[in-house]
Amino acid sequence: MRSMRTLLCFLLAVPVFADTVVFRNVTVIPMTSPNAIEKQTVVVKDGKIASISKEVAIPKDATVIDGTGKFLLPGLADMNVKIPPTAAKGGLMQDVLTMLMANGVTSARGMWGSPGQLAIREKARAGKIVSPDLFLAGTQFAQQTVASPEDAVERVHQQKKEGWDFLTIELGLTPAEYDAIAKAARESNMRFGGTVPVGVALPHAIEMGQETIDHLDAFDIYLDVAKGPVDEKKLVEIASKVEDAGTWVVPTLALSEITFGTHSLDALNAYPEVMYSPQAAVDVWSKSYDLRMQAISRDQVVNVVNNNRTILRALRDTGVRMLLGTGSLEQYLEPGFSVMREMVALKNAGLTPYEVLKMATVNPAIYFGRSDAGTIETGNRADLVLLDADPLADVANVAKVNGVMLAGKWYTRQQLDDALKTIKEKYRFN
């Protein structure tokens, strides 16, 4: 608890800038098109983007940030995050929120709800803590939490009453329990998404109104991807069904590729961001990796990875709406840092940098129903990331964060590094 208070106090002790912040001579990536706009001056006032132009009179009381050689991007969203409970030891929850923000993530969709998270959401929106804007599910609906269809319905109503934003579906539900949740969610006007349970066919989940299909597992099962090349006709048919229903897909491709051994264990352990996890967690991931590699053949790995990339391109080509999510806190995917890992995986699958960036900016804003987010336009909320290199040239450049603006408040690289150092020093890696 003491470490959490220390970190919170540190971040909230950011120097108080004037109400007006100016990014001068910066290349703007507005995300309204695939084009960047060079040599712009962006004025932020009272947490909103006040103006964007080549020439503007800079107010005398403004804080001016030199954007020469830098790139201004809308704040990023991670649409599949495992946010720990507020009671987690060592201030883990605040560590996660800090790592997200330090990597330019200004909005996050939390898939694992727990008591206390709703209060954190409201504190974040009130500016009382430094955190991305949170969109939260309650306790997941899974084999361990749902006893019967009747119990499932009661839980839907309870989560609606408590004020959660949506419902998370997980593995282990029976078809009857799943259908009961879907029907109750529809009647209660509650959104629901997540993993399609193994006993529920993908077309049925789409018909029942599951709003997001998180992970490609359901496609893998439906298309039997481990055996060989995917059935192209069947793939096009299911992709069209997803598009027609307006269902969103959150691929979590990097997680899938780690799970199936695309990267060696040595390569994963060499990720610099691993230093932000306790050694005990890294040991669990390593053992889990070894067990998985013993259980699957190399041919199966190649088939799944190649077919998942084929599925992703087919979804893109069919016009399916996709969101960037990482499943962070799982298998070497550190919060915030995992966004770059996911973006690189998506690029390697054949998506363009603009398509990838859109999944983390424009599309989440559409999903959230926010017309003031996802793009850099006058009047929008000032959630911004300043990068030292062009992400349209290489999406891996999203990792080159120079600073982050959260609701108009500016955090320098030094302040972000100091906050991350506080987290790192809690664990065995230094």
N, C-alpha and C positions, 0 to 999 in steps of 0.2 A: 504493500500500500504506500509505503514511504517513497519507493522509486516512482510510482505512478504520480504522486503529488509533485515530486521533484521535476519530472518531465513536463507535467502540465504547467507548472509555474514557469519553467524555462520558456516554453513556447508562448505562453500568454504574456511574457515579459518582452515581446518583440517591440522595438522602438515605435512610438506612436508617430506615424507619418501624418502629413496634412490630409485633409479630406480629398485632395486631388493628387493623383499619381499620373505621370506622363511617361509613356514609352516612346522615346525619340529615335527616329531613323531606323526603324525595325522593319523586317520583312514579315508581313502578316499572312498567315494561312487561315483565311476566314472560314473554310469548309463549306462555303456556299457554292463552290466549284472546285475543280482540281487545280486551280491556278493560285499562285502566291502573288502578293502585291508588295513590291519593294518600296523602301524609303518612306515609310508611313509614320505618322505621329498618332498615337492612340492615347486619348485622354480618358481617364477613369475618375469619376466623381461620385461620392456617396455610394460606392459599391456597384455602380453601373458604368457601362461604357458610354461616355458622353459624346465622343466624336472620334472619327477616323479620317484622316486626311493627310495630304502631302505637306501642306504648310498650315500651321495654326499658331496663334499667339499663345505662348505658354504662361499660365498664371504665375505670378510672383511667388505665391505660397505653395506651389506644387512641388512634390518630390519627383525628380526627373531621373529616369533609368535609361542609360545609354543602350540602345538596341542595335548598334552598328555590328553587322556580321551575325546577328542573332535572328531567331524565328519565333514568332508569337502564335501559339496554337490554343484553341479552346481547351479548357480543363478536360481531363480524361475521365471516363467512367469504367469501373470494373463491375460487370453485371453478374458475377458469381463469386462472392467472397464469403469465407467462413469467419465470421466475427466472433471472437471468444466471449464467454459470459463475463459480466462485470465483476463477478467474484473470482475469476481466474487468478491464480497466484502470480505475484510479481508484477502486477500491472500489465498483463499480457494484452488486454483489450486496447488500452491506450497506446501500447507499442504498435499494434496493428494499425490503428487509425493514423498514427504518426508516420509509419512507413508508407502507407498509402499516399498521404498528402505530400510527403517528401519526394515522391516519384510522379507528382503531377496528377494524381487521382483526386478529383474534387467531388465525385459522386460515386457511391458504392451501393450495390444491391446485396444485402446480407441474407444468406440462405438459412442460417441456423440461429433462430431466435432463442432468447433466454430472458429470465426476469431481470429487469433493470435496463435493458437495451432501449426501450421506448423513451425512458427518461434521458438517456444519452442522446438519442435522436433529437429530442426537443432542445437540449442544451446546445447541441451543435448548431441547430438552426437559429438559436438566439445569440450565437456568438460567444457563449460562455466557455466552450472548450474548442480546441483546434481539431477539426475533424472534417472529412468529406461530408457532404449531404448524404444522409442515410435513408435508404428505402428498405424496409425490414419485413421479413417473414417471422412468424412466431415459431414455436417448436415444430419441427418437421413432422410430417405425417409418414410414418414408417412402421415396419413390423414391430419395433420395440415400443412404439407409442400408441398404436391403435389396436384396440381389443376386438372390435366388431364394427359393422357398418353403422350401427346406432351410435356407438362411441365416436366414430369419425364425424358424424353429423353434429353431435354435441360439441366436439372440438372446433369445428368450423364456426359455429355460432359464438363460441367463447372467444375465439381469436378475433372475430369481427367486433365483438363488444369491447375487447381490450384495446383495439385500435391499431392492430398490425396492418401493414400495407398490402400483403398478399400471403398466400399459403404455399409452402414448399412440400412437394411430393418427393418421396424417396423410395428406395427399394423395399421389397418385402410385403407390400400391400396385396391383398387378394383382389381379384376383379370386382367383387361385390363391394368391398371397402372403397376401392377407387371410384366406382360409379356413384356411390353414396356421397363421397367428397365432391365430385364434379357437380352433381345435382344440387347439393346444398350450397356450394360456392356460387353457382349460377343464380339460385334463388336469393342469396344474400348479397349479390353484387360484389363478390370477392374474387380477385384475380388469383389464379393458381398456376404454378409451373414447377419445373425441376426435372428429376430423372423419371422416365417412364418405367414403371415397375415391369419386371420380366414377364409376369403373367398377363400383362395388358398389351395387346397388339398396337403397334404404332398408328395405323389408320383409325383405330378406335379412340385412342387418346386425342387425336386431332378432332374427330367428330364430337367428342365430349367437351371440347372447348379448352383443353390445356393451352394456356397462353404462350408459355415458353417451353421448348424442349431443350433442356440443359444437358450437354454432352452429346456425343454421336452414338452412344451405346444402342439406343433404340433403332437407329438406322442400321447399325452393324448387325443386330439380331435379325431385323426384318429382311436384310439383304444377304445375310449369311456370308459376311465378308472374309472370314478366316479361311474359307475353302479355296478361293481363287478369285479371278477377275469378277467384278460386280456385274450383275445383269443390268445392262444399260437401259433397257425398256422399262424394267421394274423401277429403276432409280428415277427415271424421268417421270413416271406415273406418280410416285410418292412425293417427289419434289413439287409437282404440280398441285397435288392435294394439299401440301403444306402451304403453298403460296395462295391457293384459292381460299383457304381458311383464315389467312392473315396471321398464321402462327409464327412466332419468332423462334429462331434457333440460336442457341449459345453454344458454339462448338467445343470450347475448352480443348483445343487441338494440342497445345503444348502438354497438358496433363495426360492426354491419351498417348502421346508419343513417348513421354517418360514412362508411363505405365507399361507400354509394350516394348521398351528397351531400345528405342531409336538412339538414345545417348548411352554411352558406357557409364558405369558407376563411377569410374575415375573422373570422367568429365563432369558429372553431376556434383560430385564432392568438391570439384574445383570451382564451382560457381562462387564468385566473390560474396554474393549476398547470403551464403550459407552461414556466414559469421553472425547473422542476426538470429540464429536459432540455437537453443540449448543442444549440447552434444547428445543428450538422451534422445531428442527428437531425430537428429541426424542418424543415430544408430538404428532407430526403428525403421527409418526410410531405407537404409542400406540393407537391412535384413529382409525387408519386404521386397525390395528389388531382386535380391538373390533368389528368394522363393518363387517369385513370378517367372524369372528366367528359367528356372528348373521345370516349370509347369507348361511352358509353351515352346514350340519349335521355332527355328529361325524362319522357316517358310511361312508359318502363321504370322509372325511379326511383320514380315515384308508384305504379306497380303493385307493385313489390317491397316498398316500405315499407308500403303499406296491407295487402297480403296477409300480410306477416310478422306484423302486428298481429292480423290475423284468425286466423292459425295459432296465435299465442300464446293468444288467448282460447279457441280450441277445445281446446287442450291443457289449459288450466285447467278448462274446463267438463266435460271428459271425466275429470278426476281424475288426469291425468298428473303425476307427481312432478317438480318443477322445482327447480333450484339456481341461485343467482346466481353468475355468472362474468363477467369483464369482458374477458379477453384482454389485460390490461394490458401495457404496453410496446409496444403497437401503435397507430398512427394517433391520436395526441393523447390516448390513454388512459393517464394517469400512474398508477402503482401506488398503491392506496389511494384517491386522489381519484376514480378511475374508478368506484368503488362507487356514489357519489352519482349519477354520470352514468347508470349502468345502472339504478339505482332510478327515476330520473325517466323514462327511456325506457319502462320497464315500466309505470309509472303512466300515462303518456300512451297506452299501448296498451290500457288499460282495466282493469288490475289494481288492487285496493284497496291502500292502504298496508300493511295487515296481511298481505295475500298476498305483497307484495313483501318485507317484513321477514322473513316465514317462510322465504323462499327463501335468506336469508342467515344464518339462525339455527337454527331447528328442523330444517329439512330437511337441512342439512349434518351435523348431529349424528346424524340417522338414517342418512345415507349412511356416515358414519365408524363407525357402530355404537357411539356413545358415549351412554350414558344419563346422564352427568354434565355434559352441555353443551347449548347451544342454548336454554336457558330459565333464568330466575332462580328457583331453588328451593333450599330448604335441602339442603345436602350436595353441591351442584354445584360444579365448579371455578369459581373467581372470575375469569373472563374477562368484563369488563364495560366498557361505554362510558357515560360521563356526558355528556348532551347539554344544550345551553342552550335547546332548543326541542323541541316534541312531534313525533316522526316519524310518529305515527298521524294527525296533522292534515295533515302534508305530509312525504313521505319525503325531500325535499331537505334537511330538517332534520338528517339524519344527518351532514351536513357541519359542523354546529355543535358540534364536539367540545370539551367542557370539560376532559376528562381521560380517560385509559384505564387500566384495571386489567388486567394480564397475569399470570395465575397468582397473584393476590393482591398483586402489586406495583403501586403506584400511581404514575402518571406525570402530572404537572400539565400544564396548557396551556402554561405558560411553558417547561417542559422539552421538550415536543414542538416548540414553536416554535423553540427554540434548536437542536434537532437538525436541523430542517428548514432553518434558516438556514445551518447548516454545509454542507448539501448544495447549497443554492442558490448559495452563494458559490463553489462549484467550477466553475460554468458561467457563461456570458456574461451571463445575466439576473441583475440585482441589484435 
